[in-house]
């Protein structure tokens, strides 16, 4: 997998990408990272990358020309590295919400040889003409606004990289995470068995793998119903899931 990031703060992305799962995968060469600063593609002495918006208003808007040149350079570098195609992703609050399903689809594209180019904006945004001409997909990581696209870009990169075979110490971790089955993850516990008077559920200490799997499924369904009922509405329930959810809700009412 190859990911190129167009950003005014390449050091920020490069430094953060050295840590944790993403950093280990980078060291193992499971993916590669290249960074492109639009300021490197300006021609004026001040290396200007933004200007005031037409029509007035607060803030500045990123210029199209430096970004276009940076994207062109990134595409050329990906082609030279053997990528069959490139896909430009722009992190924006106006984008389509990022979901596990979309991450999986992008990961599949990358595995098939498509290079991903992530465009991290700043200021009030980017000249709309650049977006219409150069961007393949706008992505939002949530219904909130941050100062720039670098942190959302890192979130997207982390979500993509952790799905790569060999990125996690135990691949089952990726297969059992929240959203993989359209549900939130179940509660987890570790040592000690008693902490501040609170004990680990007996079933998790039983060694009965079937009972543990059922408990985890039941609590995953119950947590999703309580916190993200929209997810259940989208996926529906099997008869067994409906039974487990009913059992969870009946138990919760008694507690």
C-alpha positions as CSV (number, residue, x, y, z in Angstrom):
1,X,0.0,0.0,0.0
2,X,1.3,3.5,-0.9
3,X,-0.1,6.6,0.6
4,X,0.9,10.1,-0.4
5,X,-0.2,13.1,1.6
6,X,-0.4,16.7,0.3
7,X,0.0,18.9,3.4
8,X,1.4,22.3,4.5
9,X,2.8,20.4,7.6
10,X,4.6,17.3,6.3
11,X,6.6,17.0,9.5
12,X,3.5,16.7,11.5
13,X,2.3,13.7,9.5
14,X,5.7,12.1,9.1
15,X,6.4,12.2,12.9
16,X,3.0,10.9,13.9
17,X,3.3,8.0,11.4
18,X,6.3,6.6,13.3
19,X,4.3,5.4,16.2
20,X,2.2,2.4,17.2
21,X,0.7,0.0,14.7
22,X,1.2,2.4,11.8
23,X,4.9,3.0,12.6
24,X,5.6,-0.8,13.0
25,X,3.9,-1.5,9.7
26,X,6.0,1.2,8.1
27,X,9.2,-0.3,9.5
28,X,8.1,-3.7,8.2
29,X,7.5,-2.1,4.8
30,X,3.9,-3.2,4.7
31,X,3.1,0.3,3.3
32,X,5.0,3.4,2.2
33,X,4.4,7.1,2.9
34,X,5.4,10.1,0.8
35,X,4.7,13.8,1.6
36,X,4.2,16.8,-0.6
37,X,4.2,20.4,0.5
38,X,2.2,22.8,-1.8
39,X,4.7,25.6,-0.8
40,X,7.3,23.7,-2.8
41,X,5.2,24.4,-5.9
42,X,4.9,28.2,-5.6
43,X,6.8,30.7,-7.6
44,X,6.6,33.9,-5.6
45,X,9.2,35.0,-2.9
46,X,6.7,34.5,-0.1
47,X,5.7,31.0,-1.2
48,X,2.0,32.0,-1.1
49,X,-0.5,29.2,-0.9
50,X,-3.7,31.1,0.1
51,X,-5.6,34.2,-0.7
52,X,-8.8,36.1,0.4
53,X,-12.1,34.6,-0.7
54,X,-14.1,36.2,-3.5
55,X,-17.3,37.7,-2.1
56,X,-15.6,38.6,1.1
57,X,-15.8,36.9,4.5
58,X,-13.4,35.8,7.1
59,X,-10.3,33.6,6.6
60,X,-8.3,32.6,3.6
61,X,-8.8,30.0,0.9
62,X,-6.1,27.7,-0.4
63,X,-5.0,28.4,-4.0
64,X,-5.6,25.9,-6.7
65,X,-2.3,26.1,-8.6
66,X,0.1,24.9,-5.9
67,X,-2.2,22.1,-4.9
68,X,-2.6,21.0,-8.5
69,X,1.1,20.9,-9.0
70,X,1.6,18.9,-5.8
71,X,-1.0,16.4,-6.8
72,X,0.5,16.1,-10.2
73,X,3.9,15.3,-8.6
74,X,2.3,12.8,-6.3
75,X,0.6,11.0,-9.1
76,X,3.8,10.9,-11.2
77,X,5.7,9.5,-8.2
78,X,3.1,6.8,-7.6
79,X,3.1,5.8,-11.3
80,X,6.9,5.6,-11.2
81,X,6.7,3.4,-8.1
82,X,4.4,1.0,-10.0
83,X,0.9,2.1,-8.9
84,X,-1.6,1.1,-11.6
85,X,-3.8,4.2,-10.7
86,X,-4.1,7.0,-8.2
87,X,-7.2,8.1,-6.1
88,X,-7.3,11.5,-4.5
89,X,-9.1,11.7,-1.2
90,X,-9.9,15.1,0.4
91,X,-10.6,15.3,4.1
92,X,-13.5,17.7,4.6
93,X,-16.5,18.2,6.9
94,X,-18.5,18.3,3.7
95,X,-17.5,14.8,2.7
96,X,-19.2,11.5,3.0
97,X,-18.8,10.0,6.5
98,X,-16.0,7.6,6.8
99,X,-17.2,4.1,7.7
100,X,-15.6,0.7,8.2
101,X,-17.1,-0.4,4.9
102,X,-15.5,2.5,3.1
103,X,-12.1,1.9,4.8
104,X,-12.3,-1.8,3.7
105,X,-13.1,-0.7,0.1
106,X,-10.2,1.7,0.0
107,X,-7.9,-0.9,1.4
108,X,-9.0,-3.3,-1.3
109,X,-8.3,-0.7,-4.0
110,X,-4.8,-0.1,-2.5
111,X,-4.1,-3.9,-2.4
112,X,-5.0,-4.0,-6.1
113,X,-2.3,-1.4,-6.9
114,X,-4.1,1.9,-6.6
115,X,-2.1,4.6,-4.9
116,X,-4.0,6.8,-2.4
117,X,-3.3,10.5,-2.3
118,X,-4.7,12.2,0.7
119,X,-5.2,16.0,0.5
120,X,-5.1,17.8,3.8
121,X,-6.6,21.3,3.6
122,X,-6.2,24.3,5.8
123,X,-7.8,27.7,6.4
124,X,-11.4,28.2,5.3
125,X,-11.0,25.5,2.6
126,X,-9.7,24.9,-0.9
127,X,-10.7,26.6,-4.2
128,X,-13.7,24.7,-5.4
129,X,-12.4,24.4,-8.9
130,X,-9.4,22.4,-7.7
131,X,-11.8,20.0,-5.8
132,X,-14.0,19.6,-8.9
133,X,-11.1,18.9,-11.2
134,X,-8.6,16.9,-9.1
135,X,-10.4,15.2,-6.2
136,X,-12.0,11.8,-6.6
137,X,-13.7,11.6,-3.2
138,X,-14.4,13.8,-0.2
139,X,-14.3,12.1,3.2
140,X,-15.4,13.3,6.7
141,X,-14.2,11.7,9.8
142,X,-17.1,13.2,11.9
143,X,-19.5,16.1,12.2
144,X,-17.0,18.6,13.6
145,X,-14.4,21.0,12.4
146,X,-10.6,21.0,13.2
147,X,-7.9,23.4,12.1
148,X,-6.7,21.3,9.2
149,X,-6.9,17.9,7.4
150,X,-3.7,16.4,8.9
151,X,-5.3,14.8,12.0
152,X,-8.2,13.4,9.9
153,X,-5.6,12.2,7.4
154,X,-3.7,10.3,10.1
155,X,-7.0,8.8,11.3
156,X,-7.7,7.5,7.8
157,X,-4.2,6.2,7.4
158,X,-4.4,4.4,10.7
159,X,-7.7,2.8,9.8
160,X,-6.3,1.6,6.5
161,X,-2.9,0.3,7.7
162,X,-4.3,-1.7,10.6
163,X,-6.2,-3.8,8.1
164,X,-3.0,-4.9,6.3
165,X,-2.0,-8.5,6.8
166,X,0.8,-8.5,9.4
167,X,0.1,-5.0,10.7
168,X,-1.4,-6.3,14.0
169,X,0.2,-8.9,16.2
170,X,-3.0,-10.9,16.1
171,X,-5.1,-10.5,12.9
172,X,-8.2,-11.6,14.8
173,X,-8.0,-8.2,16.5
174,X,-8.9,-6.5,13.2
175,X,-11.6,-9.1,12.5
176,X,-13.4,-8.6,15.8
177,X,-13.3,-4.8,16.1
178,X,-16.2,-2.5,16.3
179,X,-18.1,-2.0,13.0
180,X,-16.6,-5.1,11.3
181,X,-19.9,-6.8,11.7
182,X,-21.9,-3.6,11.8
183,X,-21.9,-3.6,15.6
184,X,-20.0,-2.0,18.4
185,X,-17.5,-4.1,20.2
186,X,-18.3,-5.9,23.5
187,X,-16.8,-4.9,26.8
188,X,-13.3,-6.2,27.6
189,X,-11.6,-7.1,30.9
190,X,-8.1,-8.0,32.0
191,X,-6.1,-8.6,35.2
192,X,-6.8,-8.3,38.1
193,X,-10.0,-10.3,38.4
194,X,-11.2,-7.8,41.1
195,X,-10.5,-4.1,40.7
196,X,-11.9,-1.5,43.2
197,X,-14.6,-4.0,44.2
198,X,-15.7,-4.7,40.6
199,X,-15.3,-8.2,39.4
200,X,-14.9,-9.7,35.9
201,X,-18.1,-11.4,34.6
202,X,-17.9,-15.1,35.7
203,X,-18.5,-16.4,32.1
204,X,-15.3,-14.8,30.9
205,X,-13.4,-16.8,33.5
206,X,-15.2,-20.1,32.8
207,X,-13.1,-21.4,29.9
208,X,-16.4,-22.2,28.1
209,X,-15.6,-20.8,24.7
210,X,-19.2,-21.2,23.3
211,X,-20.6,-19.4,26.4
212,X,-18.0,-16.7,26.1
213,X,-18.8,-16.1,22.4
214,X,-22.5,-15.9,23.2
215,X,-21.9,-13.4,26.0
216,X,-19.7,-11.2,23.8
217,X,-22.3,-11.3,21.0
218,X,-25.1,-10.5,23.4
219,X,-23.2,-7.5,24.9
220,X,-22.1,-6.3,21.5
221,X,-25.8,-6.2,20.4
222,X,-26.9,-4.6,23.6
223,X,-24.2,-1.9,23.5
224,X,-25.1,-1.1,19.9
225,X,-28.8,-0.9,20.6
226,X,-28.2,1.5,23.5
227,X,-25.5,3.7,21.8
228,X,-25.9,3.4,18.1
229,X,-29.4,2.1,17.3
230,X,-29.0,3.4,13.7
231,X,-26.4,0.6,13.1
232,X,-28.9,-2.1,14.1
233,X,-31.6,-0.5,11.8
234,X,-29.2,-0.7,8.9
235,X,-28.1,-4.3,9.3
236,X,-31.2,-6.0,10.8
237,X,-31.2,-8.9,13.2
238,X,-31.2,-12.6,12.8
239,X,-33.5,-14.7,15.1
240,X,-30.6,-15.6,17.3
241,X,-29.4,-12.0,17.5
242,X,-33.0,-10.9,18.4
243,X,-33.1,-13.5,21.2
244,X,-29.7,-12.4,22.5
245,X,-30.7,-8.8,22.5
246,X,-33.9,-9.5,24.3
247,X,-32.0,-11.4,26.9
248,X,-29.6,-8.5,27.3
249,X,-32.3,-6.0,27.7
250,X,-34.3,-8.1,30.2
251,X,-31.1,-8.6,32.3
252,X,-30.3,-4.8,32.1
253,X,-33.8,-3.9,33.4
254,X,-33.3,-6.1,36.5
255,X,-29.9,-4.6,37.4
